Amino acid sequence: MGDARIIYEDEVLLAWDKPAGIIVHGDGTGARTLTDVVADHLAATGRADVRPQAVQRLDADTTGLVLFSLDRATQPALDAQVAGHVMEKTYLAVVAGRVPWAEKTVRQPVGRDRHDARRMRVCRPGQGKPAETRLRRVAEKDGRTLFAVTLVTGRRHQIRVHLASLGHPIVGDPLYGGARSTSGLLLHAWREELDHPSGGGRLRLETSWPTRLWPGRPEGL
């Protein structure tokens, strides 16, 4: 395919490995977006008439896999998988210190922080939107812990908020109390499993191992 950031591409679906520092959708500022990058790639490969539509979004500083629909006819099938939690998306996150538990599921509603428009927060039951995050400790090294994180729901800043609520904010996330890092926010969308929207079976998509988060891929991943 000629571009190391392309994870998968066919007539109806494209997966891109997003770098840090770029937003997925336009925010009204005119800043270049990942959608613009993908549109330029399609134009350069003879598909200028295709308008890519991001299936999910990542925060600007989060890296990793972003899916794009390339076909309006099959996009509803992708949207239905998102709504029905059929897609299985695994993130990698690094926190400072050792964590005393191996696995945990966090079910805490998430809503906007009324005191800071940049932030989200854990809410009392009945407030915010339902949110579920599954955490699995996979490695410890040099005073840091690596988690594999599965999102059951996809609220804004969900992983960042839930880990911070446990007292383990992500390294490189000062907005939620994380330790500063020269490598940026240590959160990466690593793997995604989904049903191909054209009926082509189950897809398992994965970026290359993000060495900026962890120097080598641990056993069991």
C-alpha positions as CSV (number, residue, x, y, z in Angstrom):
1,M,0.0,0.0,0.0
2,G,3.0,2.3,0.3
3,D,2.1,4.1,3.5
4,A,3.3,2.7,6.8
5,R,0.3,4.3,8.6
6,I,-2.3,2.3,6.6
7,I,-3.3,-0.7,8.6
8,Y,-6.0,-2.0,6.3
9,E,-7.7,-0.8,3.1
10,D,-10.3,-2.1,0.7
11,E,-13.2,-0.6,-1.3
12,V,-15.4,0.1,1.8
13,L,-13.1,0.3,4.8
14,L,-9.8,1.9,5.8
15,A,-7.8,1.7,9.0
16,W,-5.1,4.3,9.8
17,D,-2.5,4.5,12.5
18,K,-3.0,8.0,13.9
19,P,0.0,10.0,15.2
20,A,-0.2,12.3,18.2
21,G,-1.1,15.9,17.7
22,I,-3.8,15.7,15.1
23,I,-7.6,15.7,15.5
24,V,-9.8,13.2,13.6
25,H,-12.7,15.6,12.7
26,G,-12.7,19.4,12.1
27,D,-13.2,21.5,15.2
28,G,-14.0,24.8,13.4
29,T,-10.4,26.2,13.7
30,G,-9.4,25.1,10.2
31,A,-6.6,22.8,11.6
32,R,-5.7,19.9,9.4
33,T,-7.4,16.7,10.4
34,L,-6.8,13.0,10.0
35,T,-9.9,12.9,7.8
36,D,-8.1,15.4,5.5
37,V,-5.0,13.2,5.5
38,V,-7.0,10.1,4.5
39,A,-8.9,12.1,1.8
40,D,-5.6,13.2,0.3
41,H,-4.4,9.6,0.3
42,L,-7.6,8.5,-1.5
43,A,-7.2,11.3,-4.1
44,A,-3.6,10.3,-4.7
45,T,-4.6,6.7,-5.4
46,G,-7.4,7.6,-7.8
47,R,-10.4,7.8,-5.4
48,A,-10.9,11.5,-5.2
49,D,-14.6,11.1,-5.3
50,V,-14.7,9.0,-2.0
51,R,-15.4,11.0,1.1
52,P,-14.0,9.2,4.2
53,Q,-16.1,9.1,7.3
54,A,-14.5,8.3,10.6
55,V,-16.3,5.5,12.5
56,Q,-14.8,6.6,15.8
57,R,-12.6,9.4,17.1
58,L,-9.5,9.6,19.2
59,D,-8.3,12.6,21.3
60,A,-5.7,14.7,19.6
61,D,-2.9,13.3,21.8
62,T,-4.0,9.7,21.7
63,T,-2.3,7.6,19.0
64,G,-3.4,4.5,17.2
65,L,-6.1,2.8,15.1
66,V,-8.9,4.8,13.6
67,L,-11.5,3.3,11.2
68,F,-12.9,5.1,8.2
69,S,-16.0,4.1,6.2
70,L,-15.4,4.7,2.5
71,D,-18.9,3.6,1.3
72,R,-22.2,5.2,2.3
73,A,-24.1,1.9,1.5
74,T,-22.2,-0.1,4.1
75,Q,-21.6,2.6,6.7
76,P,-24.9,1.8,8.6
77,A,-23.5,-1.7,9.2
78,L,-20.5,-0.2,10.9
79,D,-22.6,2.3,12.9
80,A,-24.7,-0.6,14.1
81,Q,-21.7,-2.4,15.3
82,V,-20.5,0.6,17.3
83,A,-24.0,1.1,18.8
84,G,-24.3,-2.6,19.6
85,H,-20.8,-3.0,21.0
86,V,-19.9,-5.6,18.4
87,M,-16.6,-4.0,17.8
88,E,-13.9,-5.0,20.3
89,K,-11.3,-2.2,20.7
90,T,-8.2,-2.7,22.8
91,Y,-6.1,0.2,24.0
92,L,-2.7,0.2,25.7
93,A,-2.2,2.6,28.6
94,V,0.7,3.3,30.9
95,V,0.4,4.5,34.5
96,A,3.0,5.4,37.1
97,G,3.7,3.1,40.0
98,R,2.7,-0.5,40.7
99,V,-1.0,-1.5,40.7
100,P,-2.1,-4.1,43.4
101,W,-4.7,-5.8,41.3
102,A,-4.5,-7.8,38.0
103,E,-7.9,-7.1,36.5
104,K,-10.8,-4.6,37.2
105,T,-14.0,-3.5,35.5
106,V,-15.0,0.1,36.1
107,R,-18.7,0.9,35.7
108,Q,-19.0,4.6,36.5
109,P,-21.0,7.1,34.6
110,V,-19.0,9.8,32.8
111,G,-20.2,13.4,32.3
112,R,-18.8,16.9,31.7
113,D,-16.9,18.7,34.5
114,R,-19.0,21.8,35.2
115,H,-15.9,23.6,36.6
116,D,-13.5,22.9,33.6
117,A,-14.8,22.6,30.0
118,R,-11.7,20.7,29.0
119,R,-12.4,17.8,31.4
120,M,-14.8,15.0,31.9
121,R,-15.6,13.4,35.3
122,V,-17.0,10.4,37.0
123,C,-20.6,11.1,38.0
124,R,-23.0,9.7,40.6
125,P,-25.4,7.0,39.5
126,G,-28.2,8.5,37.4
127,Q,-26.0,11.4,36.2
128,G,-23.8,11.5,33.1
129,K,-23.7,8.6,30.6
130,P,-23.2,5.0,31.4
131,A,-19.6,3.9,30.9
132,E,-17.7,0.6,31.2
133,T,-14.0,0.1,31.0
134,R,-12.2,-3.3,31.4
135,L,-8.6,-3.1,32.7
136,R,-6.0,-5.9,32.6
137,R,-2.5,-5.4,34.0
138,V,0.0,-6.9,31.5
139,A,3.5,-5.7,32.5
140,E,5.4,-3.7,35.1
141,K,8.8,-2.1,34.6
142,D,10.9,0.8,35.9
143,G,8.1,2.0,38.2
144,R,5.4,1.9,35.6
145,T,2.5,-0.4,34.8
146,L,1.1,-1.3,31.3
147,F,-2.6,-2.0,30.9
148,A,-4.6,-3.6,28.1
149,V,-7.9,-1.7,28.2
150,T,-11.1,-2.8,26.6
151,L,-13.8,-0.2,26.0
152,V,-17.4,-1.5,26.3
153,T,-18.7,2.0,25.8
154,G,-17.0,5.0,24.1
155,R,-17.4,8.1,26.1
156,R,-15.2,11.2,25.7
157,H,-12.0,10.7,27.8
158,Q,-13.4,7.5,29.2
159,I,-10.2,5.6,29.8
160,R,-8.4,8.7,31.1
161,V,-11.2,9.5,33.5
162,H,-11.7,5.9,34.8
163,L,-8.0,5.3,35.4
164,A,-7.7,8.7,37.2
165,S,-10.7,7.8,39.3
166,L,-8.9,4.7,40.6
167,G,-5.9,6.8,41.5
168,H,-3.8,5.8,38.5
169,P,-3.9,8.6,35.9
170,I,-2.2,7.9,32.6
171,V,1.4,9.0,32.2
172,G,1.5,12.2,30.1
173,D,-2.0,13.3,31.0
174,P,-1.6,16.3,33.3
175,L,-5.3,17.2,32.7
176,Y,-6.2,14.3,34.9
177,G,-3.2,14.3,37.2
178,G,-0.9,12.1,35.3
179,A,2.9,12.4,35.5
180,R,4.5,14.5,32.8
181,S,6.2,12.7,30.0
182,T,8.5,13.7,27.1
183,S,6.8,10.9,25.1
184,G,3.3,12.6,25.3
185,L,0.1,10.9,26.4
186,L,0.8,7.2,26.9
187,L,-2.5,5.9,25.5
188,H,-2.7,4.0,22.2
189,A,-5.6,2.4,20.3
190,W,-3.8,-0.8,19.4
191,R,-6.2,-3.5,18.2
192,E,-9.8,-3.7,16.9
193,E,-12.0,-6.7,15.9
194,L,-15.1,-6.2,13.9
195,D,-17.4,-7.8,11.3
196,H,-16.5,-6.6,7.8
197,P,-19.4,-4.4,6.7
198,S,-19.7,-6.2,3.3
199,G,-20.1,-9.6,4.9
200,G,-16.4,-10.6,4.5
201,G,-16.1,-12.2,7.9
202,R,-14.4,-11.1,11.1
203,L,-11.5,-8.7,10.8
204,R,-8.7,-8.3,13.4
205,L,-6.7,-5.1,12.8
206,E,-3.6,-4.1,14.8
207,T,-1.1,-1.4,14.7
208,S,2.6,-2.0,15.0
209,W,3.8,-2.2,18.6
210,P,4.0,1.4,20.1
211,T,7.5,1.4,21.5
212,R,7.0,5.0,22.8
213,L,4.7,3.4,25.4
214,W,6.6,0.3,26.2
215,P,9.9,-1.0,24.8
216,G,8.8,-4.4,23.8
217,R,5.6,-6.4,23.4
218,P,4.9,-8.4,26.6
219,E,4.1,-12.1,26.5
220,G,0.3,-12.9,26.4
221,L,-0.6,-10.0,24.1
